[in-house]
Amino acid sequence: MKKTQCDRVLDYMKQFGSISSMEAFRDLGITRLAAVIYDIEHKGISVNRTPENGLNSFNEKTTFTRYSLPA
């Protein structure tokens, strides 16, 4: 049976602890992580959100969200 994007993101969070949109794109080919997280939550699964700071490709400060499952 083919895995859904929700399945892949849940598996990733279980294996690595969390996921960001860059990791979702790089490792899973998912371009709209927030939409997948919405679908996961719509299924009744809680997801934690943690804001993080970093640099974009222009070396400018940016903020992004890291998603994880509750402990």
N, CA, C and O atoms as a Tripos MOL2 file, in Angstrom:
@<TRIPOS>MOLECULE
protein
  284   283    71     0     0
PROTEIN
NO_CHARGES

@<TRIPOS>ATOM
      1 N           0.8430   -1.1820    0.0000 N.3       1 MET1
      2 CA          0.0000    0.0000    0.0000 C.3       1 MET1
      3 C           0.8890    1.2470    0.0000 C.2       1 MET1
      4 O           1.8770    1.3110    0.7320 O.2       1 MET1
      5 N           0.5380    2.2170   -0.8110 N.am      2 LYS2
      6 CA          1.2980    3.4470   -0.9330 C.3       2 LYS2
      7 C           1.0960    4.3270    0.3020 C.2       2 LYS2
      8 O          -0.0270    4.5020    0.7760 O.2       2 LYS2
      9 N           2.2080    4.8810    0.8200 N.am      3 LYS3
     10 CA          2.1180    5.7710    1.9640 C.3       3 LYS3
     11 C           1.6400    7.1480    1.5210 C.2       3 LYS3
     12 O           1.9950    7.6330    0.4470 O.2       3 LYS3
     13 N           0.8290    7.7640    2.3710 N.am      4 THR4
     14 CA          0.3750    9.1300    2.1100 C.3       4 THR4
     15 C           1.4230   10.1100    2.6300 C.2       4 THR4
     16 O           2.3510    9.7210    3.3390 O.2       4 THR4
     17 N           1.2680   11.3760    2.2730 N.am      5 GLN5
     18 CA          2.1680   12.3950    2.8000 C.3       5 GLN5
     19 C           2.0370   12.4750    4.3190 C.2       5 GLN5
     20 O           3.0300   12.6790    5.0170 O.2       5 GLN5
     21 N           0.8290   12.3180    4.8280 N.am      6 CYS6
     22 CA          0.6250   12.3200    6.2860 C.3       6 CYS6
     23 C           1.4300   11.1950    6.9320 C.2       6 CYS6
     24 O           2.0990   11.4080    7.9430 O.2       6 CYS6
     25 N           1.3630    9.9980    6.3470 N.am      7 ASP7
     26 CA          2.1190    8.8590    6.8640 C.3       7 ASP7
     27 C           3.6130    9.1530    6.8690 C.2       7 ASP7
     28 O           4.3060    8.8620    7.8440 O.2       7 ASP7
     29 N           4.1030    9.7280    5.7830 N.am      8 ARG8
     30 CA          5.5380   10.0140    5.6680 C.3       8 ARG8
     31 C           5.9830   11.0500    6.7010 C.2       8 ARG8
     32 O           7.0450   10.9050    7.3070 O.2       8 ARG8
     33 N           5.1770   12.0920    6.9050 N.am      9 VAL9
     34 CA          5.5340   13.1260    7.8830 C.3       9 VAL9
     35 C           5.4760   12.5530    9.3020 C.2       9 VAL9
     36 O           6.3690   12.8190   10.1060 O.2       9 VAL9
     37 N           4.4530   11.7830    9.6160 N.am     10 LEU10
     38 CA          4.3700   11.1600   10.9360 C.3      10 LEU10
     39 C           5.5540   10.2330   11.1870 C.2      10 LEU10
     40 O           6.1470   10.2710   12.2650 O.2      10 LEU10
     41 N           5.9040    9.4070   10.2120 N.am     11 ASP11
     42 CA          7.0600    8.5150   10.3360 C.3      11 ASP11
     43 C           8.3400    9.3110   10.5580 C.2      11 ASP11
     44 O           9.1750    8.9330   11.3790 O.2      11 ASP11
     45 N           8.4950   10.4140    9.8260 N.am     12 TYR12
     46 CA          9.6820   11.2620    9.9420 C.3      12 TYR12
     47 C           9.7810   11.8450   11.3490 C.2      12 TYR12
     48 O          10.8480   11.8150   11.9620 O.2      12 TYR12
     49 N           8.6690   12.3760   11.8590 N.am     13 MET13
     50 CA          8.6880   12.9540   13.2010 C.3      13 MET13
     51 C           8.9820   11.8900   14.2530 C.2      13 MET13
     52 O           9.6780   12.1710   15.2280 O.2      13 MET13
     53 N           8.4710   10.6910   14.0780 N.am     14 LYS14
     54 CA          8.7470    9.6050   15.0250 C.3      14 LYS14
     55 C          10.2150    9.2040   14.9760 C.2      14 LYS14
     56 O          10.8180    8.9240   16.0120 O.2      14 LYS14
     57 N          10.7910    9.1760   13.7840 N.am     15 GLN15
     58 CA         12.1820    8.7500   13.6250 C.3      15 GLN15
     59 C          13.1810    9.8340   14.0540 C.2      15 GLN15
     60 O          14.1590    9.5380   14.7400 O.2      15 GLN15
     61 N          12.9370   11.0900   13.6510 N.am     16 PHE16
     62 CA         13.8960   12.1670   13.8770 C.3      16 PHE16
     63 C          13.4810   13.1590   14.9560 C.2      16 PHE16
     64 O          14.2710   14.0290   15.3230 O.2      16 PHE16
     65 N          12.2540   13.0490   15.4740 N.am     17 GLY17
     66 CA         11.8040   13.9150   16.5590 C.3      17 GLY17
     67 C          11.0400   15.1470   16.1320 C.2      17 GLY17
     68 O          10.1700   15.6150   16.8650 O.2      17 GLY17
     69 N          11.3480   15.6920   14.9440 N.am     18 SER18
     70 CA         10.6640   16.8880   14.4690 C.3      18 SER18
     71 C          10.9220   17.0450   12.9820 C.2      18 SER18
     72 O          11.7010   16.3050   12.3800 O.2      18 SER18
     73 N          10.2330   18.0480   12.3980 N.am     19 ILE19
     74 CA         10.4010   18.3130   10.9710 C.3      19 ILE19
     75 C          10.1460   19.8010   10.6970 C.2      19 ILE19
     76 O           9.2840   20.4230   11.3180 O.2      19 ILE19
     77 N          10.9000   20.3420    9.7740 N.am     20 SER20
     78 CA         10.6880   21.7200    9.3010 C.3      20 SER20
     79 C          10.3030   21.6430    7.8260 C.2      20 SER20
     80 O          10.4120   20.5840    7.2070 O.2      20 SER20
     81 N           9.8570   22.7500    7.2700 N.am     21 SER21
     82 CA          9.4520   22.7500    5.8630 C.3      21 SER21
     83 C          10.6320   22.4340    4.9450 C.2      21 SER21
     84 O          10.4450   21.7830    3.9170 O.2      21 SER21
     85 N          11.8370   22.8770    5.2900 N.am     22 MET22
     86 CA         13.0120   22.5870    4.4680 C.3      22 MET22
     87 C          13.3250   21.0880    4.4870 C.2      22 MET22
     88 O          13.6420   20.5070    3.4500 O.2      22 MET22
     89 N          13.2360   20.4700    5.6520 N.am     23 GLU23
     90 CA         13.4720   19.0290    5.7610 C.3      23 GLU23
     91 C          12.4020   18.2460    5.0090 C.2      23 GLU23
     92 O          12.6960   17.2440    4.3580 O.2      23 GLU23
     93 N          11.1550   18.7120    5.1050 N.am     24 ALA24
     94 CA         10.0680   18.0330    4.3960 C.3      24 ALA24
     95 C          10.3070   18.0660    2.8920 C.2      24 ALA24
     96 O          10.0770   17.0720    2.2020 O.2      24 ALA24
     97 N          10.7660   19.2000    2.3860 N.am     25 PHE25
     98 CA         11.0420   19.3230    0.9510 C.3      25 PHE25
     99 C          12.2550   18.4900    0.5620 C.2      25 PHE25
    100 O          12.2080   17.7280   -0.4030 O.2      25 PHE25
    101 N          13.3360   18.6370    1.3100 N.am     26 ARG26
    102 CA         14.5890   17.9560    0.9860 C.3      26 ARG26
    103 C          14.4770   16.4350    1.1100 C.2      26 ARG26
    104 O          14.9250   15.7030    0.2270 O.2      26 ARG26
    105 N          13.8810   15.9630    2.2050 N.am     27 ASP27
    106 CA         13.8870   14.5310    2.4970 C.3      27 ASP27
    107 C          12.6550   13.7850    2.0100 C.2      27 ASP27
    108 O          12.7240   12.5850    1.7440 O.2      27 ASP27
    109 N          11.5210   14.4850    1.8870 N.am     28 LEU28
    110 CA         10.2740   13.8100    1.5280 C.3      28 LEU28
    111 C           9.6400   14.3240    0.2470 C.2      28 LEU28
    112 O           8.6830   13.7290   -0.2480 O.2      28 LEU28
    113 N          10.1580   15.4260   -0.3010 N.am     29 GLY29
    114 CA          9.5750   15.9960   -1.5110 C.3      29 GLY29
    115 C           8.2370   16.6630   -1.2680 C.2      29 GLY29
    116 O           7.4530   16.8380   -2.2000 O.2      29 GLY29
    117 N           7.9660   17.0360   -0.0290 N.am     30 ILE30
    118 CA          6.7030   17.6840    0.3360 C.3      30 ILE30
    119 C           6.9220   19.1970    0.3490 C.2      30 ILE30
    120 O           7.7830   19.6990    1.0710 O.2      30 ILE30
    121 N           6.1430   19.9120   -0.4490 N.am     31 THR31
    122 CA          6.3320   21.3580   -0.5720 C.3      31 THR31
    123 C           5.3900   22.1740    0.3090 C.2      31 THR31
    124 O           5.6480   23.3520    0.5560 O.2      31 THR31
    125 N           4.3170   21.5770    0.7800 N.am     32 ARG32
    126 CA          3.3480   22.3130    1.6060 C.3      32 ARG32
    127 C           3.1630   21.5980    2.9430 C.2      32 ARG32
    128 O           2.1060   21.0290    3.2170 O.2      32 ARG32
    129 N           4.2100   21.6370    3.7670 N.am     33 LEU33
    130 CA          4.1870   20.9220    5.0460 C.3      33 LEU33
    131 C           3.0370   21.3800    5.9350 C.2      33 LEU33
    132 O           2.3910   20.5500    6.5740 O.2      33 LEU33
    133 N           2.7690   22.6790    5.9890 N.am     34 ALA34
    134 CA          1.6860   23.1810    6.8600 C.3      34 ALA34
    135 C           0.3450   22.5500    6.4900 C.2      34 ALA34
    136 O          -0.4680   22.2690    7.3700 O.2      34 ALA34
    137 N           0.1090   22.3270    5.2070 N.am     35 ALA35
    138 CA         -1.1400   21.6910    4.7700 C.3      35 ALA35
    139 C          -1.1960   20.2320    5.2260 C.2      35 ALA35
    140 O          -2.2580   19.7380    5.6030 O.2      35 ALA35
    141 N          -0.0690   19.5570    5.1900 N.am     36 VAL36
    142 CA         -0.0190   18.1580    5.6530 C.3      36 VAL36
    143 C          -0.2370   18.1140    7.1660 C.2      36 VAL36
    144 O          -0.9520   17.2460    7.6660 O.2      36 VAL36
    145 N           0.3780   19.0450    7.8910 N.am     37 ILE37
    146 CA          0.1810   19.1130    9.3470 C.3      37 ILE37
    147 C          -1.2950   19.3620    9.6590 C.2      37 ILE37
    148 O          -1.8390   18.7700   10.5910 O.2      37 ILE37
    149 N          -1.9420   20.2300    8.8890 N.am     38 TYR38
    150 CA         -3.3770   20.4810    9.0570 C.3      38 TYR38
    151 C          -4.1610   19.1770    8.8950 C.2      38 TYR38
    152 O          -5.0480   18.8800    9.6950 O.2      38 TYR38
    153 N          -3.8340   18.4040    7.8660 N.am     39 ASP39
    154 CA         -4.5220   17.1310    7.6320 C.3      39 ASP39
    155 C          -4.2830   16.1540    8.7810 C.2      39 ASP39
    156 O          -5.1960   15.4370    9.1900 O.2      39 ASP39
    157 N          -3.0630   16.1280    9.2980 N.am     40 ILE40
    158 CA         -2.7440   15.2440   10.4260 C.3      40 ILE40
    159 C          -3.5890   15.6320   11.6370 C.2      40 ILE40
    160 O          -4.1640   14.7690   12.3020 O.2      40 ILE40
    161 N          -3.6630   16.9310   11.9190 N.am     41 GLU41
    162 CA         -4.4550   17.3840   13.0580 C.3      41 GLU41
    163 C          -5.9410   17.1410   12.8400 C.2      41 GLU41
    164 O          -6.6720   16.8780   13.7960 O.2      41 GLU41
    165 N          -6.3950   17.2240   11.6020 N.am     42 HIS42
    166 CA         -7.7980   16.9550   11.2790 C.3      42 HIS42
    167 C          -8.1560   15.4960   11.5840 C.2      42 HIS42
    168 O          -9.3240   15.1700   11.7990 O.2      42 HIS42
    169 N          -7.1460   14.6260   11.6020 N.am     43 LYS43
    170 CA         -7.3490   13.2140   11.9470 C.3      43 LYS43
    171 C          -7.3230   12.9960   13.4570 C.2      43 LYS43
    172 O          -7.4480   11.8620   13.9210 O.2      43 LYS43
    173 N          -7.1600   14.0880   14.2390 N.am     44 GLY44
    174 CA         -7.1940   13.9870   15.6920 C.3      44 GLY44
    175 C          -5.8380   13.8060   16.3490 C.2      44 GLY44
    176 O          -5.7740   13.5010   17.5400 O.2      44 GLY44
    177 N          -4.7520   13.9860   15.6110 N.am     45 ILE45
    178 CA         -3.4050   13.8360   16.1530 C.3      45 ILE45
    179 C          -2.8530   15.2190   16.4900 C.2      45 ILE45
    180 O          -2.8320   16.1050   15.6360 O.2      45 ILE45
    181 N          -2.4110   15.4030   17.7230 N.am     46 SER46
    182 CA         -1.8530   16.6910   18.1520 C.3      46 SER46
    183 C          -0.4360   16.8560   17.6160 C.2      46 SER46
    184 O           0.3320   15.8970   17.5410 O.2      46 SER46
    185 N          -0.1070   18.0910   17.2460 N.am     47 VAL47
    186 CA          1.2290   18.4140   16.7510 C.3      47 VAL47
    187 C           1.6930   19.6890   17.4510 C.2      47 VAL47
    188 O           0.9690   20.6830   17.4970 O.2      47 VAL47
    189 N           2.9080   19.6470   17.9940 N.am     48 ASN48
    190 CA          3.5010   20.8250   18.6220 C.3      48 ASN48
    191 C           4.1630   21.6990   17.5690 C.2      48 ASN48
    192 O           4.6740   21.2020   16.5650 O.2      48 ASN48
    193 N           4.1500   23.0140   17.8100 N.am     49 ARG49
    194 CA          4.8000   23.9890   16.9240 C.3      49 ARG49
    195 C           5.8180   24.7740   17.7300 C.2      49 ARG49
    196 O           5.5110   25.2900   18.8050 O.2      49 ARG49
    197 N           7.0330   24.8590   17.2020 N.am     50 THR50
    198 CA          8.0880   25.6150   17.8550 C.3      50 THR50
    199 C           8.6940   26.5770   16.8420 C.2      50 THR50
    200 O           9.2240   26.1350   15.8220 O.2      50 THR50
    201 N           8.6290   27.8810   17.0970 N.am     51 PRO51
    202 CA          9.2670   28.8270   16.1720 C.3      51 PRO51
    203 C          10.7880   28.7620   16.3320 C.2      51 PRO51
    204 O          11.2990   28.6750   17.4490 O.2      51 PRO51
    205 N          11.5000   28.8070   15.2120 N.am     52 GLU52
    206 CA         12.9590   28.7950   15.2200 C.3      52 GLU52
    207 C          13.4810   29.9050   14.3300 C.2      52 GLU52
    208 O          12.8080   30.3480   13.3990 O.2      52 GLU52
    209 N          14.6800   30.3420   14.6310 N.am     53 ASN53
    210 CA         15.3360   31.3750   13.8380 C.3      53 ASN53
    211 C          16.4400   30.7470   12.9980 C.2      53 ASN53
    212 O          17.0610   29.7640   13.4020 O.2      53 ASN53
    213 N          16.6710   31.3210   11.8400 N.am     54 GLY54
    214 CA         17.7300   30.8520   10.9660 C.3      54 GLY54
    215 C          18.0470   31.8980    9.9240 C.2      54 GLY54
    216 O          17.6140   33.0470   10.0190 O.2      54 GLY54
    217 N          18.8060   31.4880    8.9290 N.am     55 LEU55
    218 CA         19.1620   32.3700    7.8280 C.3      55 LEU55
    219 C          18.6070   31.8000    6.5320 C.2      55 LEU55
    220 O          18.6170   30.5870    6.3250 O.2      55 LEU55
    221 N          18.1220   32.6810    5.6570 N.am     56 ASN56
    222 CA         17.6410   32.2280    4.3570 C.3      56 ASN56
    223 C          18.8030   32.1940    3.3710 C.2      56 ASN56
    224 O          19.9500   32.4120    3.7630 O.2      56 ASN56
    225 N          18.5230   31.9240    2.0990 N.am     57 SER57
    226 CA         19.5830   31.8000    1.1020 C.3      57 SER57
    227 C          20.2680   33.1290    0.7880 C.2      57 SER57
    228 O          21.3040   33.1480    0.1240 O.2      57 SER57
    229 N          19.7000   34.2360    1.2580 N.am     58 PHE58
    230 CA         20.3170   35.5570    1.0920 C.3      58 PHE58
    231 C          21.0710   35.9700    2.3520 C.2      58 PHE58
    232 O          21.4980   37.1170    2.4870 O.2      58 PHE58
    233 N          21.2310   35.0090    3.2820 N.am     59 ASN59
    234 CA         21.9300   35.2380    4.5460 C.3      59 ASN59
    235 C          21.2130   36.2790    5.4170 C.2      59 ASN59
    236 O          21.8390   37.0030    6.1910 O.2      59 ASN59
    237 N          19.8790   36.3310    5.2690 N.am     60 GLU60
    238 CA         19.0470   37.2210    6.0630 C.3      60 GLU60
    239 C          18.3550   36.4090    7.1640 C.2      60 GLU60
    240 O          18.0460   35.2330    6.9760 O.2      60 GLU60
    241 N          18.1200   37.0430    8.3000 N.am     61 LYS61
    242 CA         17.4350   36.3730    9.3950 C.3      61 LYS61
    243 C          16.0030   36.0270    8.9860 C.2      61 LYS61
    244 O          15.3310   36.8170    8.3230 O.2      61 LYS61
    245 N          15.5480   34.8510    9.3850 N.am     62 THR62
    246 CA         14.1870   34.4190    9.1020 C.3      62 THR62
    247 C          13.6910   33.5460   10.2470 C.2      62 THR62
    248 O          14.4860   33.0070   11.0160 O.2      62 THR62
    249 N          12.3980   33.4130   10.3540 N.am     63 THR63
    250 CA         11.7780   32.5470   11.3500 C.3      63 THR63
    251 C          10.9790   31.4720   10.6270 C.2      63 THR63
    252 O          10.3090   31.7490    9.6320 O.2      63 THR63
    253 N          11.0530   30.2460   11.1330 N.am     64 PHE64
    254 CA         10.2830   29.1530   10.5620 C.3      64 PHE64
    255 C           9.7360   28.2920   11.6880 C.2      64 PHE64
    256 O          10.1250   28.4540   12.8440 O.2      64 PHE64
    257 N           8.8490   27.3930   11.3580 N.am     65 THR65
    258 CA          8.2200   26.5420   12.3620 C.3      65 THR65
    259 C           8.7690   25.1350   12.2780 C.2      65 THR65
    260 O           8.9340   24.5790   11.1930 O.2      65 THR65
    261 N           9.0510   24.5640   13.4440 N.am     66 ARG66
    262 CA          9.4440   23.1560   13.5410 C.3      66 ARG66
    263 C           8.2760   22.4180   14.2010 C.2      66 ARG66
    264 O           7.7770   22.8370   15.2460 O.2      66 ARG66
    265 N           7.8550   21.3380   13.5930 N.am     67 TYR67
    266 CA          6.7190   20.5510   14.0640 C.3      67 TYR67
    267 C           7.2150   19.2800   14.7250 C.2      67 TYR67
    268 O           8.1800   18.6650   14.2710 O.2      67 TYR67
    269 N           6.5360   18.8870   15.8170 N.am     68 SER68
    270 CA          6.8880   17.6430   16.5080 C.3      68 SER68
    271 C           5.6380   17.0500   17.1450 C.2      68 SER68
    272 O           4.6210   17.7240   17.3090 O.2      68 SER68
    273 N           5.7390   15.7920   17.4950 N.am     69 LEU69
    274 CA          4.6440   15.1210   18.1880 C.3      69 LEU69
    275 C           4.8290   15.3140   19.6890 C.2      69 LEU69
    276 O           5.9630   15.3570   20.1650 O.2      69 LEU69
    277 N           3.7390   15.4310   20.4440 N.am     70 PRO70
    278 CA          3.8630   15.5640   21.8950 C.3      70 PRO70
    279 C           4.5900   14.3410   22.4810 C.2      70 PRO70
    280 O           4.4760   13.2270   21.9700 O.2      70 PRO70
    281 N           5.3320   14.5820   23.5560 N.am     71 ALA71
    282 CA          6.0840   13.4980   24.2070 C.3      71 ALA71
    283 C           5.1650   12.5110   24.8800 C.2      71 ALA71
    284 O           5.6320   11.5390   25.4750 O.2      71 ALA71
@<TRIPOS>BOND
     1     1     2 1
     2     2     3 1
     3     3     4 2
     4     3     5 am
     5     5     6 1
     6     6     7 1
     7     7     8 2
     8     7     9 am
     9     9    10 1
    10    10    11 1
    11    11    12 2
    12    11    13 am
    13    13    14 1
    14    14    15 1
    15    15    16 2
    16    15    17 am
    17    17    18 1
    18    18    19 1
    19    19    20 2
    20    19    21 am
    21    21    22 1
    22    22    23 1
    23    23    24 2
    24    23    25 am
    25    25    26 1
    26    26    27 1
    27    27    28 2
    28    27    29 am
    29    29    30 1
    30    30    31 1
    31    31    32 2
    32    31    33 am
    33    33    34 1
    34    34    35 1
    35    35    36 2
    36    35    37 am
    37    37    38 1
    38    38    39 1
    39    39    40 2
    40    39    41 am
    41    41    42 1
    42    42    43 1
    43    43    44 2
    44    43    45 am
    45    45    46 1
    46    46    47 1
    47    47    48 2
    48    47    49 am
    49    49    50 1
    50    50    51 1
    51    51    52 2
    52    51    53 am
    53    53    54 1
    54    54    55 1
    55    55    56 2
    56    55    57 am
    57    57    58 1
    58    58    59 1
    59    59    60 2
    60    59    61 am
    61    61    62 1
    62    62    63 1
    63    63    64 2
    64    63    65 am
    65    65    66 1
    66    66    67 1
    67    67    68 2
    68    67    69 am
    69    69    70 1
    70    70    71 1
    71    71    72 2
    72    71    73 am
    73    73    74 1
    74    74    75 1
    75    75    76 2
    76    75    77 am
    77    77    78 1
    78    78    79 1
    79    79    80 2
    80    79    81 am
    81    81    82 1
    82    82    83 1
    83    83    84 2
    84    83    85 am
    85    85    86 1
    86    86    87 1
    87    87    88 2
    88    87    89 am
    89    89    90 1
    90    90    91 1
    91    91    92 2
    92    91    93 am
    93    93    94 1
    94    94    95 1
    95    95    96 2
    96    95    97 am
    97    97    98 1
    98    98    99 1
    99    99   100 2
   100    99   101 am
   101   101   102 1
   102   102   103 1
   103   103   104 2
   104   103   105 am
   105   105   106 1
   106   106   107 1
   107   107   108 2
   108   107   109 am
   109   109   110 1
   110   110   111 1
   111   111   112 2
   112   111   113 am
   113   113   114 1
   114   114   115 1
   115   115   116 2
   116   115   117 am
   117   117   118 1
   118   118   119 1
   119   119   120 2
   120   119   121 am
   121   121   122 1
   122   122   123 1
   123   123   124 2
   124   123   125 am
   125   125   126 1
   126   126   127 1
   127   127   128 2
   128   127   129 am
   129   129   130 1
   130   130   131 1
   131   131   132 2
   132   131   133 am
   133   133   134 1
   134   134   135 1
   135   135   136 2
   136   135   137 am
   137   137   138 1
   138   138   139 1
   139   139   140 2
   140   139   141 am
   141   141   142 1
   142   142   143 1
   143   143   144 2
   144   143   145 am
   145   145   146 1
   146   146   147 1
   147   147   148 2
   148   147   149 am
   149   149   150 1
   150   150   151 1
   151   151   152 2
   152   151   153 am
   153   153   154 1
   154   154   155 1
   155   155   156 2
   156   155   157 am
   157   157   158 1
   158   158   159 1
   159   159   160 2
   160   159   161 am
   161   161   162 1
   162   162   163 1
   163   163   164 2
   164   163   165 am
   165   165   166 1
   166   166   167 1
   167   167   168 2
   168   167   169 am
   169   169   170 1
   170   170   171 1
   171   171   172 2
   172   171   173 am
   173   173   174 1
   174   174   175 1
   175   175   176 2
   176   175   177 am
   177   177   178 1
   178   178   179 1
   179   179   180 2
   180   179   181 am
   181   181   182 1
   182   182   183 1
   183   183   184 2
   184   183   185 am
   185   185   186 1
   186   186   187 1
   187   187   188 2
   188   187   189 am
   189   189   190 1
   190   190   191 1
   191   191   192 2
   192   191   193 am
   193   193   194 1
   194   194   195 1
   195   195   196 2
   196   195   197 am
   197   197   198 1
   198   198   199 1
   199   199   200 2
   200   199   201 am
   201   201   202 1
   202   202   203 1
   203   203   204 2
   204   203   205 am
   205   205   206 1
   206   206   207 1
   207   207   208 2
   208   207   209 am
   209   209   210 1
   210   210   211 1
   211   211   212 2
   212   211   213 am
   213   213   214 1
   214   214   215 1
   215   215   216 2
   216   215   217 am
   217   217   218 1
   218   218   219 1
   219   219   220 2
   220   219   221 am
   221   221   222 1
   222   222   223 1
   223   223   224 2
   224   223   225 am
   225   225   226 1
   226   226   227 1
   227   227   228 2
   228   227   229 am
   229   229   230 1
   230   230   231 1
   231   231   232 2
   232   231   233 am
   233   233   234 1
   234   234   235 1
   235   235   236 2
   236   235   237 am
   237   237   238 1
   238   238   239 1
   239   239   240 2
   240   239   241 am
   241   241   242 1
   242   242   243 1
   243   243   244 2
   244   243   245 am
   245   245   246 1
   246   246   247 1
   247   247   248 2
   248   247   249 am
   249   249   250 1
   250   250   251 1
   251   251   252 2
   252   251   253 am
   253   253   254 1
   254   254   255 1
   255   255   256 2
   256   255   257 am
   257   257   258 1
   258   258   259 1
   259   259   260 2
   260   259   261 am
   261   261   262 1
   262   262   263 1
   263   263   264 2
   264   263   265 am
   265   265   266 1
   266   266   267 1
   267   267   268 2
   268   267   269 am
   269   269   270 1
   270   270   271 1
   271   271   272 2
   272   271   273 am
   273   273   274 1
   274   274   275 1
   275   275   276 2
   276   275   277 am
   277   277   278 1
   278   278   279 1
   279   279   280 2
   280   279   281 am
   281   281   282 1
   282   282   283 1
   283   283   284 2
@<TRIPOS>SUBSTRUCTURE
     1 MET1         2 RESIDUE 1 A MET
     2 LYS2         6 RESIDUE 1 A LYS
     3 LYS3        10 RESIDUE 1 A LYS
     4 THR4        14 RESIDUE 1 A THR
     5 GLN5        18 RESIDUE 1 A GLN
     6 CYS6        22 RESIDUE 1 A CYS
     7 ASP7        26 RESIDUE 1 A ASP
     8 ARG8        30 RESIDUE 1 A ARG
     9 VAL9        34 RESIDUE 1 A VAL
    10 LEU10       38 RESIDUE 1 A LEU
    11 ASP11       42 RESIDUE 1 A ASP
    12 TYR12       46 RESIDUE 1 A TYR
    13 MET13       50 RESIDUE 1 A MET
    14 LYS14       54 RESIDUE 1 A LYS
    15 GLN15       58 RESIDUE 1 A GLN
    16 PHE16       62 RESIDUE 1 A PHE
    17 GLY17       66 RESIDUE 1 A GLY
    18 SER18       70 RESIDUE 1 A SER
    19 ILE19       74 RESIDUE 1 A ILE
    20 SER20       78 RESIDUE 1 A SER
    21 SER21       82 RESIDUE 1 A SER
    22 MET22       86 RESIDUE 1 A MET
    23 GLU23       90 RESIDUE 1 A GLU
    24 ALA24       94 RESIDUE 1 A ALA
    25 PHE25       98 RESIDUE 1 A PHE
    26 ARG26      102 RESIDUE 1 A ARG
    27 ASP27      106 RESIDUE 1 A ASP
    28 LEU28      110 RESIDUE 1 A LEU
    29 GLY29      114 RESIDUE 1 A GLY
    30 ILE30      118 RESIDUE 1 A ILE
    31 THR31      122 RESIDUE 1 A THR
    32 ARG32      126 RESIDUE 1 A ARG
    33 LEU33      130 RESIDUE 1 A LEU
    34 ALA34      134 RESIDUE 1 A ALA
    35 ALA35      138 RESIDUE 1 A ALA
    36 VAL36      142 RESIDUE 1 A VAL
    37 ILE37      146 RESIDUE 1 A ILE
    38 TYR38      150 RESIDUE 1 A TYR
    39 ASP39      154 RESIDUE 1 A ASP
    40 ILE40      158 RESIDUE 1 A ILE
    41 GLU41      162 RESIDUE 1 A GLU
    42 HIS42      166 RESIDUE 1 A HIS
    43 LYS43      170 RESIDUE 1 A LYS
    44 GLY44      174 RESIDUE 1 A GLY
    45 ILE45      178 RESIDUE 1 A ILE
    46 SER46      182 RESIDUE 1 A SER
    47 VAL47      186 RESIDUE 1 A VAL
    48 ASN48      190 RESIDUE 1 A ASN
    49 ARG49      194 RESIDUE 1 A ARG
    50 THR50      198 RESIDUE 1 A THR
    51 PRO51      202 RESIDUE 1 A PRO
    52 GLU52      206 RESIDUE 1 A GLU
    53 ASN53      210 RESIDUE 1 A ASN
    54 GLY54      214 RESIDUE 1 A GLY
    55 LEU55      218 RESIDUE 1 A LEU
    56 ASN56      222 RESIDUE 1 A ASN
    57 SER57      226 RESIDUE 1 A SER
    58 PHE58      230 RESIDUE 1 A PHE
    59 ASN59      234 RESIDUE 1 A ASN
    60 GLU60      238 RESIDUE 1 A GLU
    61 LYS61      242 RESIDUE 1 A LYS
    62 THR62      246 RESIDUE 1 A THR
    63 THR63      250 RESIDUE 1 A THR
    64 PHE64      254 RESIDUE 1 A PHE
    65 THR65      258 RESIDUE 1 A THR
    66 ARG66      262 RESIDUE 1 A ARG
    67 TYR67      266 RESIDUE 1 A TYR
    68 SER68      270 RESIDUE 1 A SER
    69 LEU69      274 RESIDUE 1 A LEU
    70 PRO70      278 RESIDUE 1 A PRO
    71 ALA71      282 RESIDUE 1 A ALA
